[in-house]
Amino acid sequence: MKIAITRLREKGAGDAPRCRAFGHECYTVSPLRSEVLENVIADFVSAVRRNEFDCIFFSSALPAKLIAPLLADPPRVIAIGPKTADTLQENGIHCETLPKFYSEELVPYLGDWIRKKHIGIPRADVPNPDLVRSIRNAGGFPHEFRCYSLVPTKEPLGLADAGAVLFTSAMSFREAVWTRRKDLLVIAIGKTTAAAMTEGRVPPDVTGDGSLDGTLAALNAYLEPGHDE
């Protein structure tokens, strides 16, 4: 099956081999584009060098790509998933990876260690009040640095050749310009995206675990004969 995957153009490079491993083809469609805020990145890197954080949490691969080459001797580093971890490790940054692919897992993962710790969070300019609240409720101090903006492209998604469209975030779904077809499978990468799609009256046919590999495995299970019996 040919799958259109919503990605920033700079983030889709590794999707094709992973899709082939599950027997599918894919290509990138981009309802959003990034605008990097160099001054915020510089402020974050300076704060790291001043040892202002006990831990850095990278919640996606793009800030890892932008910031990792600028870091030397960082504190404890947590990656949200394997793609983000690979980006960090390619730049010589040792990191831990959350057991599940959701930012809400950070506080349970850190446990009591988080008390009185300062957590640096370089991220997109998209609010995540639940993460900030959970860190504070656990006794930690969150420090968000919104190092890039996500801007809707307003370009129609090219879905004519696709048998499925995979939305990789709630915002990519909400900002997408597209027309649904009866023969087009609609896929959410995880539960947060699925909730946004359901709220938007496009409940997904398949919901993954927050990772591309897990979503492709869920898709293959969906495509098996008798899956809904």
C-alpha positions in Angstrom: 0.0 0.0 0.0 1.2 3.5 -0.7 0.9 5.7 2.3 1.0 9.5 2.5 2.6 10.5 5.8 2.2 14.0 7.2 5.7 15.3 8.0 7.7 18.5 8.0 9.7 18.2 4.8 12.9 17.9 6.8 11.6 15.1 8.9 10.5 12.4 6.4 13.9 11.1 5.2 13.8 7.9 7.2 10.2 6.9 6.6 10.7 5.0 3.3 12.9 2.1 4.5 10.8 1.6 7.6 7.6 1.4 5.5 9.3 -1.1 3.1 10.1 -3.3 6.1 6.4 -3.6 6.7 5.6 -4.1 3.0 4.5 -0.6 2.1 5.6 2.4 0.1 5.3 6.0 1.4 5.8 9.6 0.6 5.7 12.9 2.5 2.8 15.4 2.5 3.3 18.6 4.4 0.4 20.5 5.9 2.9 22.4 8.1 6.3 24.0 7.6 8.8 25.0 10.3 10.3 28.4 11.0 13.4 28.1 13.1 13.9 30.7 15.8 17.6 30.9 16.0 17.6 33.4 19.0 15.6 30.9 21.1 18.0 28.1 20.2 20.9 30.3 21.2 19.3 31.1 24.5 18.7 27.5 25.2 22.2 26.4 24.4 23.6 29.2 26.6 21.4 28.0 29.5 22.7 24.5 29.1 26.3 25.8 29.2 25.4 27.6 32.4 24.3 24.3 33.9 20.8 25.6 34.5 19.1 22.3 33.8 19.3 18.9 35.5 17.7 17.2 32.5 16.8 18.0 28.9 13.7 16.5 27.3 13.5 16.3 23.5 9.9 15.7 22.5 10.6 15.4 18.8 13.4 14.8 16.3 13.6 18.3 14.9 14.8 20.2 18.0 17.2 17.3 18.5 18.6 17.9 15.0 18.8 21.6 15.5 20.4 21.6 19.0 22.4 18.4 19.4 25.4 19.6 17.3 25.6 22.7 19.6 25.7 20.8 22.9 28.8 19.7 24.7 28.7 17.8 28.0 24.9 18.2 28.5 23.1 17.0 31.6 20.8 13.9 31.6 19.0 13.7 28.3 15.6 12.0 27.6 14.3 11.3 24.1 10.6 10.7 23.4 11.2 7.9 21.0 13.8 6.0 18.9 13.9 8.5 16.0 14.7 11.3 18.3 17.2 9.2 20.2 18.9 8.2 16.9 19.3 11.9 16.0 20.9 12.7 19.4 23.2 9.7 19.3 24.3 10.5 15.8 25.6 13.8 17.3 27.4 12.0 20.1 24.7 12.8 22.8 24.0 9.9 25.1 20.3 9.7 25.9 17.6 7.6 27.5 14.4 6.8 25.7 10.9 6.8 27.1 9.2 3.4 27.2 6.2 4.8 25.4 6.0 7.5 22.7 4.1 10.2 24.6 5.3 13.2 26.5 3.0 12.3 29.4 5.3 9.4 30.1 8.2 11.7 31.1 7.1 12.3 34.7 6.3 8.6 35.5 9.6 7.6 33.9 11.6 10.1 36.0 9.7 9.2 39.2 10.8 10.8 42.5 14.1 11.9 40.8 12.2 14.9 39.3 11.6 16.6 42.6 13.4 20.0 42.7 15.0 19.3 39.3 15.0 21.8 36.4 13.8 20.3 33.1 14.8 22.0 29.8 12.3 21.4 27.0 13.2 22.7 23.5 10.1 22.3 21.4 7.8 23.6 18.8 5.7 26.7 19.5 2.7 24.5 20.3 1.4 24.6 23.9 1.6 21.4 26.0 0.1 22.6 29.3 -0.4 19.0 30.5 3.3 18.3 30.4 4.2 21.5 32.1 1.5 20.9 34.8 2.6 17.3 35.4 6.2 18.4 36.0 5.2 21.1 38.4 2.8 18.8 40.2 5.7 16.3 40.7 7.8 19.0 42.2 10.0 19.8 39.2 10.6 23.0 37.4 9.8 23.0 33.6 11.6 25.4 31.3 10.1 25.5 27.8 12.1 27.0 24.9 9.9 27.3 21.8 12.7 27.0 19.2 10.6 26.7 16.1 7.1 27.6 14.9 4.8 25.4 12.9 3.1 27.3 10.1 0.2 25.9 8.0 1.2 25.5 4.3 -2.4 25.7 3.2 -1.4 23.4 0.3 -3.8 20.6 -0.6 -2.3 17.2 0.4 -1.4 15.1 -2.7 -3.4 12.0 -2.0 -4.5 10.9 -5.5 -2.0 8.0 -5.5 -2.3 7.1 -1.9 -4.2 4.2 -0.4 -3.9 5.6 3.1 -3.0 8.9 4.8 -1.2 8.8 8.1 -1.5 11.8 10.4 1.5 12.2 12.7 0.1 14.9 15.0 -3.1 16.5 16.0 -2.0 19.8 14.5 -1.1 18.2 11.2 -4.6 16.8 11.0 -6.3 20.1 12.1 -4.3 22.2 9.5 -4.5 19.7 6.6 -6.3 20.7 3.4 -7.6 17.5 1.9 -10.7 15.6 0.7 -11.6 12.3 2.1 -12.3 9.4 -0.2 -14.2 6.2 0.6 -11.3 4.1 -0.5 -8.7 6.0 1.5 -7.7 4.5 4.9 -7.2 7.2 7.5 -4.6 6.5 10.1 -3.5 8.2 13.4 0.0 7.7 14.7 -1.2 7.6 18.3 -4.0 8.3 20.7 -3.6 12.1 20.9 -3.8 12.4 17.1 -6.7 9.9 17.1 -8.6 12.0 19.7 -8.2 15.2 17.5 -9.4 13.3 14.4 -12.4 11.9 16.2 -13.2 15.4 17.5 -13.0 16.6 13.9 -15.5 13.9 12.8 -12.8 11.8 11.0 -12.3 8.9 13.3 -9.3 6.9 12.2 -9.5 3.4 10.7 -6.2 2.5 12.4 -4.5 4.0 15.5 -0.8 3.3 16.3 1.2 3.4 19.5 2.8 6.8 18.8 5.6 5.4 16.7 5.8 4.8 12.9 6.8 1.2 13.4 4.0 0.5 15.8 1.5 2.2 13.5 2.6 0.2 10.5 2.3 -3.0 12.6 -1.3 -1.9 13.5 -2.0 -1.2 9.9 -0.9 -4.7 8.9 -3.0 -6.2 11.6 -6.0 -4.2 10.3 -5.4 -5.4 6.7 -5.3 -9.1 7.7 -8.4 -11.0 6.6 -10.9 -11.3 9.4 -9.3 -8.7 11.6 -12.7 -7.3 12.7 -14.4 -10.6 13.3 
